[in-house]
């Protein structure tokens, strides 16, 4: 190009066939299909629970009906048996119901016999408290060796000159005819104080007894013993 010549204008070429970058694909909306599947799943689960509930109701109704029919049949059979069988007699249980755990006896006085030895006799008409021991002619016979508490209470009236109240033991280990005094009470009255009035004497103590030992209550004058109520004159022993 010669100097000073006119410049040529710039020319730009546009290629209409040039490749453009591809457009991104349209995203599908995920919410509609997913929500439809979830709705169908919840519906199936609800139907399953409804079926279980209906089945449970049917089973409960059937069971209740069978139980009611069985109870009615049992009641009818029991009533039929009661109509056929005679009534069962009611037996009264002895009193006390619970037996003592150790030997025990409690006796009340009976009308006294005229005895020279002064041994009191006791009431056997009403069933006395007598467990683990025997009673014979005013004597309590020990059935088991051990330590026992012995007691006796006597009410006296028509006092003369003296009162004597004692508890004695007889044992086959010595001469059975000789009494051994365990407890004793004596009261003396001078001539100026002799009068008819009522008094009482109580004796009690713990002693060791062997099997077949026997215990008695003795007084000096049997006619002085007041026999009006069963609770006034008592004799008892129990194992400790």
C-alpha positions in Angstrom: 0.0 0.0 0.0 1.4 3.4 -1.0 1.9 6.0 1.6 -1.1 8.4 1.8 -3.5 6.1 0.2 -7.0 5.9 1.7 -7.5 3.2 4.3 -9.7 0.3 3.7 -12.7 -0.2 6.0 -12.6 -3.2 8.5 -14.8 -6.0 7.3 -16.4 -8.6 9.7 -17.8 -11.9 8.6 -20.7 -13.5 10.3 -21.0 -17.3 10.1 -24.6 -18.2 10.4 -23.8 -21.9 10.4 -21.6 -21.7 13.5 -22.6 -24.2 16.3 -24.3 -22.8 19.4 -23.9 -24.6 22.8 -26.9 -26.9 23.5 -29.6 -25.7 25.9 -30.1 -27.6 29.2 -32.9 -30.1 29.2 -36.2 -29.2 30.9 -36.4 -30.7 34.4 -39.4 -32.8 35.2 -41.4 -31.8 38.3 -40.8 -34.5 40.9 -43.5 -33.5 43.3 -46.7 -34.7 41.6 -45.7 -38.4 41.0 -44.0 -38.7 44.4 -47.0 -37.3 46.3 -49.3 -39.7 44.5 -47.2 -42.7 45.5 -47.1 -41.6 49.1 -50.9 -41.0 49.2 -51.5 -44.5 47.8 -49.1 -46.1 50.4 -50.8 -44.3 53.3 -54.2 -45.4 52.0 -53.1 -49.1 51.9 -51.7 -48.9 55.4 -54.9 -47.3 56.7 -57.0 -50.0 55.0 -54.8 -52.7 56.6 -55.2 -51.2 60.1 -59.0 -51.0 59.6 -59.1 -54.6 58.6 -57.2 -55.6 61.8 -59.5 -53.6 63.9 -62.6 -55.1 62.4 -61.1 -58.6 62.8 -60.3 -57.9 66.5 -63.9 -56.8 67.1 -65.3 -59.9 65.5 -62.9 -62.1 67.6 -63.8 -60.3 70.9 -67.5 -60.5 70.1 -67.2 -64.2 69.4 -65.2 -64.9 72.6 -67.6 -62.9 74.8 -70.6 -64.8 73.4 -68.9 -68.2 74.0 -67.9 -67.2 77.5 -71.4 -66.0 78.4 -72.9 -69.3 77.0 -70.4 -71.4 79.0 -71.0 -69.5 82.2 -74.7 -69.8 81.7 -74.4 -73.6 81.1 -72.2 -74.0 84.2 -74.6 -72.0 86.4 -77.5 -74.2 85.1 -75.6 -77.4 85.8 -74.7 -76.2 89.3 -78.3 -75.3 90.0 -79.4 -78.7 88.7 -76.9 -80.5 90.9 -78.1 -78.4 93.9 -81.7 -79.4 93.1 -80.7 -83.1 92.9 -78.2 -83.5 95.8 -79.3 -83.1 99.4 -78.1 -80.1 101.3 -74.7 -80.6 103.0 -74.9 -80.3 106.8 -72.8 -77.5 108.3 -70.4 -78.8 110.9 -69.2 -76.4 113.6 -65.5 -76.2 114.1 -64.2 -76.6 117.7 -63.2 -73.6 119.7 -60.5 -72.5 119.8 -59.8 -73.2 116.1 -56.0 -72.8 116.4 -54.5 -75.4 118.7 -51.9 -74.3 121.3 -48.3 -74.7 120.4 -47.4 -76.0 123.9 -49.1 -77.9 126.7 -51.6 -75.8 128.6 -54.5 -76.3 131.0 -57.1 -74.0 132.7 -59.7 -75.5 135.0 -62.6 -74.0 137.1 -63.8 -75.4 140.4 -66.8 -77.8 140.7 -68.9 -78.5 143.8 -66.4 -80.1 146.3 -66.5 -83.6 147.7 -65.8 -84.3 151.3 -62.2 -85.4 151.1 -59.7 -85.7 154.0 -56.7 -84.8 151.8 -58.2 -81.4 151.0 -57.6 -81.8 147.2 -60.0 -79.7 145.1 -61.8 -81.3 142.2 -62.5 -79.4 139.0 -65.3 -79.0 136.5 -65.3 -81.5 133.6 -68.9 -81.0 132.5 -68.0 -78.1 130.3 -65.1 -78.8 128.0 -62.1 -77.3 129.8 -58.9 -76.0 128.2 -56.8 -79.1 128.4 -54.0 -79.7 125.8 -51.0 -81.9 126.1 -52.0 -82.9 129.7 -54.5 -85.3 131.4 -56.9 -84.7 134.3 -57.7 -87.4 136.9 -59.4 -87.0 140.2 -58.3 -83.4 140.9 -54.8 -83.9 139.4 -53.2 -82.4 136.3 -50.8 -85.0 134.8 -47.8 -83.6 132.9 -47.4 -85.1 129.4 -44.1 -83.5 128.4 -41.0 -82.6 130.4 -40.2 -78.9 130.7 -40.7 -75.7 132.6 -44.2 -74.6 133.5 -46.0 -71.7 135.1 -48.5 -72.9 137.7 -51.2 -70.7 139.2 -54.3 -71.0 141.4 -56.9 -68.6 142.8 -59.3 -69.6 145.6 -62.1 -67.6 147.2 -62.8 -68.4 150.9 -65.8 -67.6 153.0 -67.0 -68.6 156.6 -63.6 -68.0 158.1 -62.8 -70.0 161.3 -59.3 -69.8 162.8 -57.0 -70.2 159.7 -56.8 -70.5 156.0 -54.4 -72.7 154.1 -54.0 -72.8 150.3 -51.3 -74.7 148.6 -50.2 -76.2 145.2 -48.5 -79.6 145.6 -46.7 -82.1 143.3 -46.7 -85.9 143.1 -44.0 -87.6 141.2 -43.3 -91.3 140.4 -39.6 -90.5 140.8 -40.2 -90.6 144.6 -43.1 -92.0 146.7 -46.3 -91.1 144.8 -48.2 -90.9 148.1 -46.1 -88.1 149.5 -47.1 -84.6 148.3 -44.3 -82.0 147.6 -45.4 -78.5 148.4 -44.6 -76.0 145.6 -46.6 -72.9 146.6 -48.4 -72.1 149.9 -50.4 -69.4 151.6 -51.5 -69.3 155.2 -53.6 -66.8 157.1 -54.4 -67.0 160.9 -57.2 -65.1 162.7 -57.4 -64.6 166.5 -60.6 -65.4 168.3 -61.6 -61.7 168.5 -61.4 -61.4 164.7 -63.2 -64.5 163.7 -66.2 -63.7 161.6 -67.9 -64.7 158.5 -66.5 -62.7 155.5 -64.9 -63.4 152.1 -61.3 -63.3 151.2 -59.1 -64.8 148.5 -55.7 -66.3 147.9 -53.6 -66.4 144.7 -50.5 -68.5 144.1 -48.2 -68.6 141.1 -44.7 -69.7 140.1 -42.4 -71.5 137.6 -41.3 -75.1 138.1 -39.7 -77.9 136.2 -41.7 -81.1 135.8 -41.0 -84.5 134.4 -43.4 -86.6 132.3 -46.1 -88.2 134.5 -45.7 -85.7 137.3 -49.0 -84.5 138.7 -50.1 -81.3 140.3 -53.0 -80.6 142.7 -54.5 -77.7 144.7 -55.2 -78.3 148.4 -57.0 -76.3 151.1 -57.3 -77.0 154.8 -61.1 -76.9 155.0 -63.1 -77.6 151.8 -66.2 -76.1 153.4 -64.6 -72.7 153.4 -64.2 -72.6 149.6 -66.9 -70.4 148.1 -68.4 -72.0 145.0 -70.8 -69.6 143.4 -69.2 -68.6 140.0 -66.8 -70.6 137.9 -64.4 -67.7 137.6 -63.8 -67.4 141.3 -61.7 -70.6 141.8 -59.3 -71.5 139.0 -56.3 -73.8 138.5 -54.0 -73.7 135.5 -50.6 -74.5 134.1 -48.8 -73.8 130.8 -45.4 -74.6 129.4 -43.0 -71.7 128.9 
